[in-house]
Amino acid sequence: MAWTRKILRINLTAGTIKVEPLNMDWARLYLGQRGLASKYLVEEIDPKTDPLGPANKMIFATGPLTGTAASTGGRYSVITKGPLTNAIACSNSGGYWGAELKFAGWDMVILEGKSPKPVYITIIDGVCEIHDASPIWGTSIWHTDEWIKTKHQDPMMRISGIGIAGEKQVMYAAIVNDLHRAAGRSGVGAVMGSKNVKAIAVRGTGGVKVKDGKRFMAATAAGKKVLQQNAVTGQGLPAFGTQVLMNVINEAGAMPTRNHREVQFEGAHDISAEAMATPRKSDGKKNLLTNQACFGCTIACGRISKIDENHFTIKNKPQYWKASGGLEYEAAWALGSNTGVNDLEALTYVNFLCNEQGYDPISFGATVSAAMELFELGLINKETTGGIDLKFGSAEALVACAELTGEGKGFGKELGLGSLRLCSKYGRPDLSMTVKGQEFPAYDSRGIQGMGLTYATSNRGACHLRSYTVSSEILGIPVKTDPLSTEGKPALVKAFQDATAAVDSSGLCVFTTFAWTLNDIAPQVDAACEGGWTPERLLETGERIWNMERVFNNRAGLTHKDDTLPPRLLKEAATTGPAKGLVSGLEKMLPEYYQLRGWTNEGVPTNETLSKLAL
């Protein structure tokens, strides 16, 4: 129950479509979505395969609670080998697409091979078809969405696809659904583009059956009550979205600024949630129009914004005068603090471009930030950039870079490589703020020590959503720990990593864990799914998933030497704020983390650990 027990397998090379039963033995061990799809991937591809080659596969996967009455039960993930990192990639998205796939009767869609020509795929209940995408190849996600709905005369279709960035294989291209929800990180959109797949359009008219409906509804109702009564999920996120963190993190001295040279941004308030909700001086209107929820979500942290029509970015571009997905914290930080730009309207416009053409604002902003430092040091110049005066703080430069990157033109081609490849090309790989090739999110690991270990050990490269110790270190959830101390952080990181892997596999949003523990989630999973799901079993499932991903990465060629941070964070102390004088204490934490994980000193899971976890 809760699983549909059916998979679509599409061989793009041959143009064939097969229906398969879900492997329920694996489902009982890996639950769904991130865990279960990763199991399929590691069993079916060579870990050393070229991420952009036809031998790589990509899996669109739901969880058992996707499409149910559980709050936030609208998630799906895209699992593949990532081109940005050469590691396993799992990128999670909300919106409505995941639920629609379940309503159509499918747990997963597996794409294999490479289509000889551009195609898009439709899944309408039990019928799947491959169509010619030549009329929409070379167009934006926004145009593709409208074109497919018009072509099939169904405005209720849910569409997940790529823009020009994915077609041009920008290394951090995203897959965007519902116009502004994204499987955003690790370059999953580039893999989709490499397979010549423009979009997957889904329409489902069924429902999702659960094991015990009465108990399930009681468990989900209890969960919603907890979310509503919590200060973060019931008040902060609905009112301010993730942007509620902008001023909080800045005051904590953990706001990476100008390529992590500083830990506080003097313009943070100008691009904060409060600024978004304050009437503009220019026209008296607000940047933020309203919040928005994904399928089944009672938190509604999404933002809908509208840009000042007289702003230089869109003054003569009426196509951007409409409302669309507004800034969230990570995007506002990457595009703003990290580049030194405090122009809220410019950041909103660039965020629109990221949604329209399908590329990750975190990696993009961090890459522009690194390029700005290269420019400042004289390692690149206006000749390199095509005339862009690439200085920190320049909104005009940021906008120009975004437009070029979205279409894979000019200097945008170099920015599309990601910061590690870009900085390496110009002889300064140390200026790339990455782990395993993926750019850091919005937390400086000198001011929040647990996040340094989180970044270094993340299986998909630097990531905050694999172990959000900010909850504990800054917000005091579930317990308050000292952000400036390394003590106890290895155990904290491991616990967050294992629990998050289970949540990511359930079909729920990880934001629920600001309020929920596994004690709140387990009753919902257990009432929906056969097999007896306790908090302890979910935690063990998460640990199994984490170790499986680690083994894949080791076989792909990643080692303990990749569990590190850039020299800047290890050697250059913070100069302001609470963390003044501190560097990351990663070297103190990593050995204890390996020990707690049951790994060798070289970061390899022992045979005993693998046996314990049925790996």
DAGICOR-V33811 format. One line per field, one symbol per residue. burial: + if it has 24 or more other C-alpha atoms within 12 Angstrom, else -. A space follows every 50 residues. Layout:
burial=???
This chain:
burial=++++++++++++--+-+----+-+-+++++++++++++++++--++++++ ++++++++++++++++++++++++++++++++++++++++++++++++++ +++++++++++++++--+++++++++-++++-+--++++++++++++++- ------++++++++++++++++++++++++++++++++++++++++++++ ++++--+++++----++-++--++-+++-+-+++-+++++++++++++++ +++++++++++++++++++++++++++--+-----+++++++++++++++ +++++++++-+-++-----+--++++++++++++++++++++++++++++ +++++++++++++++++++++++++---++---++--+++++++++++++ ++++++++--+++++++++++++--+-+++++++++++++++++++++++ +++++++++++++++++++++++++-+---++++++-+++++++++++++ ++++++++++++++++++++++++++++++--+++-++++++++++++++ ++++-+-+++-+++++-+++--++-++++--++++++-++++++-++++- --+++---+---+-+
